[in-house]
Amino acid sequence: MRFLGVSTSAVNRATDFGDAIVASLGSVYKGSVILTFDLKFIHTLKKLGLPVEKQ
């Protein structure tokens, strides 16, 4: 699957399709912060260098 204008590393490292969409949008919209309670997803987002907060 190809996401136009989206970092492929964000899509490739996400654990499921929903996570891939959120990570992709987080990389496209600069200045955004991703809120999640999923600790595995938080770890993935931090590895990608995306801003994340645990809720």
Beta strands, then each sheet from edge to edge (+ up, - down):
strand 1: 34-36
strand 2: 52-54
sheet 1: 1+ 2+
end
